[in-house]
Amino acid sequence: MNELLDEVRQLAADVFSVPLEQITLESSPDSIGNWDSLEHLNLVLGLEQAFDLEFAPEEIERMVTIETIVALVDQK
């Protein structure tokens, strides 16, 4: 799980162009200024490529914190 968290954090940091230290389990669009709807889709696409997954629209809507994202990726 820690390795998965590290990978998701690194991907989010890259997509949102913020330092890795700024990405925590609690990170959300409220705490990351660059996390808008377009960057959210970029994050989802990056996750799908990195982990060879596909997310349903309702799953994408639930991805509002790094913790939720890690849990969703872990379930798949």
C-alpha positions in Angstrom: 0.0 0.0 0.0 2.9 2.4 0.8 4.4 1.8 -2.7 1.0 2.5 -4.3 0.6 5.7 -2.2 4.0 6.8 -3.2 3.3 6.3 -6.9 -0.1 8.1 -6.7 1.5 11.0 -4.8 4.3 11.3 -7.4 1.9 11.2 -10.3 -0.4 13.8 -8.6 2.6 16.1 -7.9 3.7 15.8 -11.5 0.2 16.5 -12.9 -0.5 19.4 -10.5 3.0 20.8 -10.8 3.5 21.0 -7.0 6.2 19.7 -4.7 5.7 16.0 -3.7 5.7 17.1 0.0 2.5 19.1 -0.8 0.6 15.9 -1.7 -0.8 14.1 1.3 -3.7 11.6 1.9 -5.9 14.6 2.7 -5.0 16.5 -0.5 -8.0 17.6 -2.5 -9.1 20.2 -4.9 -9.6 22.5 -1.9 -5.9 22.2 -0.8 -4.2 22.0 -4.2 -4.7 25.2 -6.2 -3.9 23.5 -9.6 -6.5 20.7 -9.1 -9.2 21.9 -11.4 -11.5 19.9 -13.7 -9.0 19.7 -16.5 -6.1 18.6 -14.3 -8.4 16.1 -12.6 -9.0 14.4 -16.0 -5.2 14.5 -16.6 -4.7 12.8 -13.2 -7.3 10.1 -14.1 -5.7 9.5 -17.5 -2.3 9.3 -15.8 -3.6 6.8 -13.3 -5.2 4.7 -16.0 -2.0 4.6 -18.0 0.3 4.0 -15.0 -1.7 1.2 -13.5 -3.3 -0.2 -16.7 -6.9 0.5 -15.4 -10.1 2.1 -16.4 -12.3 4.1 -14.2 -16.1 4.4 -14.5 -17.5 7.9 -14.5 -18.9 7.5 -11.0 -15.5 6.5 -9.7 -13.9 9.5 -11.3 -16.4 11.7 -9.5 -15.5 10.1 -6.2 -11.8 10.9 -6.6 -11.8 14.0 -4.4 -8.9 13.1 -2.1 -5.6 11.3 -2.6 -6.8 8.8 0.0 -9.9 8.0 -2.1 -7.8 7.7 -5.2 -5.4 5.2 -3.6 -8.3 3.2 -2.3 -9.9 3.0 -5.7 -6.7 2.0 -7.4 -6.1 -0.6 -4.7 -9.6 -2.1 -5.2 -8.8 -2.6 -8.9 
